[in-house]
Amino acid sequence: MNNSVVFGGLPRSGITLLASMLNKDKNIYVTTSSPFVEIFWRNNSIWFEDSYVGEFDTDNLRQARIPFLQGLTQLYFSQLTSKPVVIDKRRSWQNINNIELYRDVFGVLPKIICPVRRVVDIITSWKVLYKKNNKPWNYEDLKSNKFEVPYNDLKESYEKYPECFLLVDYDNLVDEPHNVMDQVYAFIGKEQPTEQNFEVIEATELEGNHDGLQGLHILRDSLVRSGDKAEDVLTEDEFMKFSDWDFWLTPVFI
């Protein structure tokens, strides 16, 4: 990567949508959900594993860790694209450990683009998706990478490193795409192409059955909100439970 921008965000919050909008730019490549964070972490960790630490116990090898990881990064993404700006998309980037490892290797904190959405609307989206798949609704399923892990990672990191994040509200993205994209381009430090039409989207559905749920990643051909209202879909207890989870609406002072 020639820049310090990565992609995180909350599930069901427009991550796929925003990535597709950025990919319309001929100079930007946003990955699909990428394994690179794991590759990056595992290659770093071998320097500190007990079974290998003796073998790395020379000045030359200790000092090789940072340039090795920098070179690995360039090599990995050069196999995917020749575009000058690469944005790696993985919610693991918003984990504090990964943020700090990035800073350790590249000397700067990453800039993390994070789509977010009212949590009651996120839960509503999940509940409707379960119904469409004739699958019994069970919030316990979301206490993992489906929702709570990335939510807690983002909450913790945003409190510690708010300067890393551009939080992109899903409703704002749909209602005011050009204004939001102005903010995104300013955040990544690139000039926005004047000819971009963000209202027209290439309708797609990623292949595969994700956790038994079809339709998990669908893009419509235009920007439009779902007609499912949280007040109609969630029980009163569910609505009350998640109505105060939108931590990003509380001011963070840097």
N, C-alpha and C positions, 0 to 999 in steps of 0.2 A: 504494500500500500504506500502511495506517495503522499498521503495525508493522514490525518489522525481521526477520521470520521468512521464511526461504526453505527450499527442499527440495533436498537433494542425494542422495548415497548411492552404493553400489556396485551394478552390474547383478546381477540374479538374487538380490536380497537383500530383497525385500518392499516395494519402493518403491511399486508400484501398490497393493498390499494396504494399507499404512499410509495412503496418500492416500485410498483409498476409505473407510477407517474415520473419518478426520477429516472427510470430506465428508458424513458422516451428521449432523454438527453443523449446525444451521440457521444458525449465525452464522459458519461457516468455509467458505471456498471455496478448494479446492486445484486449481490448474490442471492440465490434462493437460500433457504435455511441451511447454514453452512456448518460443517464440522470443524472449522479451523480453530475455534477457541480451544477445543479439546486437544487438537494436535499441538497447538502452541503451549498449552499447559503441560502436557505429558512430556514434551521435549525439554521444557524447563525443569521439570521435577527430577529428571534423572541425575542432574548435577547435585541434588541434595539427598538422594536415597542412600540409606546406610550401606547397601550392598555395592554401591558404586563410588561413594564419596572418596575412598582411598585412591581410586584410579583417576579422579579429577583433582587430586591434591598436588598440583603443580601450578606455578604462576601462569604459565602459558594456557593450560586447559581451563583454569578458573576464569581467566580473562577472555576465553573464547566463547563463553556462554552468550553474552550480549550480541556480538557480531554474528554468531551462529543463528540465533533466533531472528535477528533482523534479516539475514540472508534467506532463512527458511520462509519468512513471510513474503519476501519479494518473489522467491521461486514459486511458492504455492499459487499466488494470484496471477503470476505471469502465464500459468498454464490455463487460466480461465478466460483472460481477456487482454487485449492490448490497449484498452481505453485508459486515459491518464488518471481518472479518478475511480477508485474501487471502494465500495462501501460494503463491508461484511455484515450480513444480517444474521444475528443470533441473539436471543434474549439473554443468554449467559453473559454478554458483555456488560450488563448492568449489575452484575455481582461485584461486590467490593474487591474481592480477591483478584478478579480479572482486571478490574480498573487499575489496581495498584501494580499488577504484573506488567500491564501495558506501559505504565509510567516508568517502571524499572527498566524496561527494555528500550523504549523509544525516547525517554527523557521528557515526555509531556503527558498530560492527562488526555485520554481520548475524548473526542466530542461525540456524544451519543444522542442520536435522533430517536425519540421515544414516543410513538403514538399512545395516547391514553384516551379514556372514555369514562363517563360516569359508571361507577361500578355496578349500580343497579341495572344499567343497560347492558353491561358485559354479562351479568348473570342471566338477564332476560334472553340474550342471544344464545347462551349455552342451553338454557331450558327449552327454547323453541327448537334448537337443533336436535336435542334429544327426542323431542316429540316427533319431528319430521322423520327421524330414523326409527320410530316405534321402539325407542329404548326408554326404560323407566328412568325418570329423573332422580338423580341422587347427587346432591352437592358434594358428598364425600369424595366423589370422583375427581373433583377439582382441587383437592388438597394435595396437589403435586405440581408437576410442570404445566398442567393444563391452565392453572391460574395462580394458586397461592404462592408457589415458589417464585415465579417472576414478579408477582406483586410485592412480596416481602423483600426481594432483592432490590427492586426499584425504590421502595420506600426507604430502606436502610441507606442505599447509596445516595439518593437524592438529599437526604438529611446531612450526609457527610461531605458530598462533592456536588453541590447544586450547580456549580459552574460548568460541570461536564455536560449538562443536559439541555436539550431543546425538547420540551414536552409539546407534542402536537395533538390538540384536542380533535377527536374524530368528527364531532359535529361541526366545528369550525372548518375542517378540511373539506367537508361535503358542501357546506354553505358558502364558503369564501375561499375557494381553492387558490386563486391567484394571490390573495393576500398571505395565505399560509405558505405558499411556495416561495414568496418573496422572503419570508422569515427563514425558511429552510436554506435557501441559497445564501443568504447573508450569514447564517450559522456555519455553513461549510466553507465559506469564503470563496465562492465561485459566482461568476456572472450568469444570470438566468437567460437562456435563449429567448429572444423576443417572439419567436414564431410558435411557441408551445401552446397547445390547446389542451388544458387540463380537464375540461369537461367531458371530453371524449375518451373513453377507456376501452382497451381491448378486452372484450369479455372472455374470461377463461375460467376453468376449474382445474386445479391441480389434481393430477391423477392419484389414485390410491385410496385406501380405506384407512383413515386415521383414527386409531382407537375405536374402531367400530362405527365411526361417524362419517357418512358421506355428506358432501357439501360443506366441509369445514373451511375450504379456501375457494370461494367463488367470487369472481369479479363480474359485476354487471357492466353493460356497455355505456353507462352514464352514471354520473354522480347523483345518487338518490339515497335518502335515509330509509332504513327499514320502517315498516308501518307498525311493528310490534312495540307496544307501549309497556313499560315496566309496571305501571299501575294496574294494567289488565292481566299481565302474565304471572307476576310474582304474587305470592300470598302476602298478607299484611305483615306477618312476622319476617318474611324474607326481605321485603322492602325496607322495613325498619332496621334490620340487621346490617344491610349494606349501604344505607343512605348516608352514612358518615365516614365512608372509607376513602373518599376522594381527597387524600392528604395533600395533593399538589395545589389545592385551592386555598390552603393555609399559607400565608406569606413565609418565605424562607429568607432570612437576612444573612447576607454574605459579609 
